[in-house]
């Protein structure tokens, strides 16, 4: 039996989905893609983003145990809802796997602070912290994440055998110059973080720690300590999902 594999590059607005992975009785990106394909297909994604998390660049590997033509896939995927967009489809060798070929991922987290409220249309794109934040100390905190560290304090419900040591290639807080709309606040910011791979909830927990740092709830020394060893007293706070975007995925 001939089998075929296709790599689908896509982007989506995550606000109404319960993440990428299929879940009973809840809408997901994976379920929508498989429904659109309408064939006996198995799918694997380069990133299984959480509920309400959006993506500008994620990849889906569609695996078929039968002959399938690319033009038929293109026609089927054109039936996806408007909040899921296919950017590219290409056939890949039978030995291609997502795990082996995903090289880097970059996430962006958008936020504003010191505002009473935001326009409701901002809800899918950024998080509001109503308190004043010390942006300067948050920028220093973001720099501490760079390099190889233990992120045992930055994972949600790890599975047995999880490798907590991870390398962060980029971690910075900058002004938001990428997302723009006339209903956005005058000032908004973006936490950019890049690595080979991230554990469940890791980026949101990193952002939560930076928010706590900016509010004066923890110090730079405490943040630095949290990257060396497991700390039962380190309070985990996952930042809301709606500010998080999978910005880019690099494949080998």
Secondary structure, DSSP 8 states (H G I E B T S, - for coil): ---EEEEEEEEE--TTSS-SS-BTTB--HHHHHHHHH-SSEEEEES----TT-EEEEEEEEEEESS---HHHHHHHHTTS-TTEEEEEEEEE-TT--HHHHEEEEEEEEEEEES-S---GGGTTT-EEE-S---HHHHHHHHHHTSEEEE-TTS-SS--TT---EEEEEEEEEEE--S---TTS-S--EEEEEEES---TTHHHHHHHHHHHHHTTSS-HHHHHHHTTS--TTS------GGGEEEEEEEE-
